[in-house]
């Protein structure tokens, strides 16, 4: 899959100062003209599309290409709220654990109110029948 295309676009913006829209235009062309994800991560091909879109030659680091092939590394670089990085996942787990008790108490209060309403309804029906 071309899931790493987003990461490559972000790297072009952050590390090579390519404007966001231009970066995504480069990646769109790269993905469109690549038969598989591995071909998309070809250093020469990336540089070729940067030259076509930005009209400037940029030397992409081979280490960057290697880092992109490492899914764990790419996940950890994602820092936006709700991203799949370990830190963000742990933050969401912690929030859920913290809210579990209050939600449980709220649930119990609501079920108690329902039971009271049910009992009151049955009592009213009984009184009406007699």
Beta strands, then each sheet from edge to edge (+ up, - down):
end
